[in-house]
Amino acid sequence: MKTLAIRLEDEQHARLSILAKLSGVSLTDTIRDAIESRIATLASDPEIAAKAEALTAEIDREAAEQRDAIATLFGTSKRTTPRGRQAKE
């Protein structure tokens, strides 16, 4: 569980508080619901998905480079491909 502190404009806080009260849901749960909704929206965005794919590829490349560096430093001969599989020698 993480705790976050956020700043809201007074008017935004007032509207959020009233809506939470009218819906019979706590302010915390109202904020959590809004965050979940935003996460779902972003996760279904094709542009975000493309960025995630590019980031995953970059992570794979960096991990392969680090594995190769470790193999070189410690004398192992197993080199890796960008996907983390051992290359055939």
Rosetta blueprint (number, residue, H / E / L):
1 M L
2 K L
3 T L
4 L L
5 A L
6 I L
7 R L
8 L L
9 E L
10 D H
11 E H
12 Q H
13 H H
14 A H
15 R H
16 L H
17 S H
18 I H
19 L H
20 A H
21 K H
22 L H
23 S H
24 G L
25 V L
26 S L
27 L H
28 T H
29 D H
30 T H
31 I H
32 R H
33 D H
34 A H
35 I H
36 E H
37 S H
38 R H
39 I H
40 A H
41 T H
42 L H
43 A H
44 S L
45 D L
46 P H
47 E H
48 I H
49 A H
50 A H
51 K H
52 A H
53 E H
54 A H
55 L H
56 T H
57 A H
58 E H
59 I H
60 D H
61 R H
62 E H
63 A H
64 A H
65 E H
66 Q H
67 R H
68 D H
69 A H
70 I H
71 A H
72 T H
73 L H
74 F L
75 G L
76 T L
77 S L
78 K L
79 R L
80 T E
81 T L
82 P L
83 R L
84 G L
85 R L
86 Q E
87 A L
88 K L
89 E L
